[in-house]
Amino acid sequence: DENGTLLGVGQGGYYELGWIYVYGGTEGAAPILSGVLSLSAGPVHAGAIDRNGGLWMWGRNDSGEIGNGQEGWYDEGLQSLIQREPVQVLDHVAAVSCGWGNTAAIRTDGTLWVWGDALYCGNGGVGNAVDEAGVFPLQTVPMQIMEDVAAVSVGGGASAALKTDGTLWTWGGSDDGMTGNGDGYDTVWQDPETGESWRIQLEPVQIMEDVVAFSMGNSHGAA
């Protein structure tokens, strides 16, 4: 609102509304955080930037998408790790974007930082941890991957960043062509348990020039 108080409505089963647990909606808006300038709400987690440039995160943390070292409260019913209250994970932040299991933030110096499911982070697929099954790499704390970034959008399977020179760069899942680099990809990742495989662009690749605006969806992008 006009005072910088962040309010949330809707389903809060993963504590997307901060410390308030709500399933199936609310009668009114629930206050989450104060002193907020901007925010991004993903499917099951969210982030907000305060007036001092601090980035606060909350919600589901199974893939390390909160960025606090995969800490939180484990909900036995949901079988999920959850950050129930907003926790600060970065400072000097200018923009944030929350996707399905990933988060990206631009700091005031133009550097781009990512965390979450490492296969979709754009950091080469490396991680400082693995998932509960010991299969998928996770980057559970913010990691810098680019410089001179003006805007970022994290989608359901792929992400994109606009650099200050107008070039658009993408990374992440490539099965549906959402990275926009034709049939290109860095690797094919196969789940050793199910045998399911995915084509993944592990590092950012330039796909366009002279871009002024863009947005990534669940399985597509537009610029």
RAJO-V181716 format. One line per field, one symbol per residue. phi: phi as a letter, one per 30 degrees, with the letter a starting at -180 (. if undefined). psi: psi as a letter, one per 40 degrees, with the letter a starting at -180 (. if undefined). burial: + if it has 16 or more other C-alpha atoms within 10 Angstrom, else -. Layout:
# RAJO-V181716
phi: ???
psi: ???
burial: ???
This chain:
# RAJO-V181716
phi: .dciddcbbjdbdcidciddcbcjjbdbdcdcaciccaabccebaabbcddcidccbajdbdciddicihckcdddddhbdbcdbebdbbbhccabbccdbbbbbcdddidcbbakdddcdiciidbcabdediccdbccbebdbbbhccabbccdbbbbbcdddidcbbajdceciddicicdadacccdddcidbbdbcdbebdbbbhccaaaccdbabbb
psi: aeeehhiiiahfdffefaehhhheiidiihhdiifhdiihhadeiiiihideehhhiiaifdeeedefffiahhhddefihhhdihhheiifhdiihhadfiiiihieeeihhiiahddedefeeiieiiidefdhihheihhheiifhdiihhadeiiihhieeeihiiiahedeeeeefbeiidihhhhedeeiiihhhdihhheiifhdiihhadfiii.
burial: -----+-+++++++++++++-+-------+-++-++++++++-+++++++--++++++++++++++++++-+-------+++++++++++-++++++++++++++++--++++++++++++++++++-++-----+++++++++++--+++++++++++++++--++++++++++-+++++---+-------------++++++++--------+++-+++--
